[in-house]
Amino acid sequence: MIEYKSLEVKKSYLDYDSHPTIKKLVEWLSKRYKIVITQGYEKRDYYSVHSEIPFRGVDIRSWIYTDPQKVVEDINNNWSYDELRPEKMCAIYHDTGSGDHIHLQVHNNTRYIS
């Protein structure tokens, strides 16, 4: 199930072109967990996976999960960001100044591996 933090966030996710793999990742995740998208596309003054078109980054609310790190581990155990850069992950649980959240990101080489 997919919910959105606000109508503005819903529009930022649905009205802008998103990378086909981020759509697949979000759809896969929504079949396993309830998700609340808190950020899709966002115009920024600096490079970000949220600000390029098609956008490759989505943030989801983390506090709705008992153990957000387990959700992140589930994602990263099933999705490979880029086999040439195994240190990069599709899901990161962090706070970049606006509160803890799960950041999802994909690359052209991102693949479902399970």
C-alpha positions in Angstrom: 0.0 0.0 0.0 1.4 3.4 -1.0 0.5 6.6 0.9 2.0 10.1 0.5 3.0 12.6 3.1 1.0 15.3 1.3 -0.7 16.2 -2.0 2.5 18.1 -2.9 4.6 15.0 -2.4 2.1 12.9 -4.3 2.4 15.3 -7.2 6.2 15.3 -7.0 6.1 11.5 -7.3 3.4 11.1 -10.0 3.8 14.3 -12.1 7.5 14.0 -12.9 9.3 11.3 -15.0 10.8 8.7 -12.7 13.4 6.1 -13.5 11.6 2.8 -14.4 13.6 0.9 -11.8 12.6 3.2 -8.9 9.0 2.5 -9.9 9.7 -1.2 -9.8 11.5 -0.9 -6.4 8.6 1.1 -4.9 6.0 -1.3 -6.3 7.9 -4.3 -4.9 8.3 -2.6 -1.5 4.6 -1.7 -1.4 3.7 -5.3 -1.7 5.8 -6.2 1.3 5.1 -3.1 3.6 2.9 -0.2 4.0 4.9 2.8 2.7 4.5 6.5 3.0 6.4 8.5 0.4 7.8 11.7 1.8 9.8 12.8 -1.2 9.9 12.1 -4.9 11.2 14.6 -7.4 12.5 17.8 -5.9 14.2 20.7 -7.7 17.5 21.4 -6.0 20.4 23.7 -6.6 22.8 20.8 -6.5 23.0 17.3 -8.0 20.7 14.8 -6.4 19.0 11.6 -7.5 15.8 13.5 -6.4 16.4 16.4 -8.8 17.4 14.8 -12.1 14.9 13.7 -14.7 14.0 10.9 -14.7 14.4 11.1 -10.9 16.1 8.1 -9.3 15.5 8.8 -5.6 12.5 8.4 -3.3 12.3 8.9 0.5 9.9 7.0 2.7 8.8 7.5 6.3 10.8 5.3 8.7 9.0 5.8 12.0 6.0 3.7 10.9 8.2 0.5 11.2 9.2 -1.2 14.4 12.7 -1.7 13.0 13.4 0.5 10.0 16.9 -1.0 9.7 15.3 -4.4 9.0 13.3 -2.9 6.2 16.5 -1.4 4.7 18.3 -4.8 5.1 15.3 -6.5 3.3 15.6 -4.1 0.4 19.3 -4.4 0.1 19.2 -8.2 0.3 16.8 -8.3 -2.6 18.1 -5.4 -4.8 21.6 -4.7 -6.1 22.4 -1.0 -6.8 25.3 -1.6 -9.1 27.3 -4.8 -9.2 30.4 -2.8 -10.2 30.1 -0.8 -7.0 29.0 -3.3 -4.3 29.5 -0.7 -1.6 26.5 1.3 -2.9 23.0 0.4 -1.6 19.5 0.9 -2.8 18.2 1.7 0.7 19.8 3.8 3.3 18.4 4.7 6.7 19.6 8.1 7.7 18.9 11.7 8.7 20.2 14.5 6.3 18.8 17.3 8.5 15.0 16.7 8.1 14.7 13.7 10.3 15.3 10.0 10.1 13.9 8.4 6.9 14.6 5.6 4.4 16.2 6.8 1.2 15.7 4.7 -1.9 17.9 5.1 -4.9 18.6 3.3 -8.1 21.1 3.3 -11.0 20.8 2.1 -14.6 22.5 -1.1 -13.4 20.2 -1.7 -10.4 18.7 -5.2 -10.5 16.3 -7.3 -8.4 18.5 -10.2 -7.3 16.1 -12.5 -5.4 
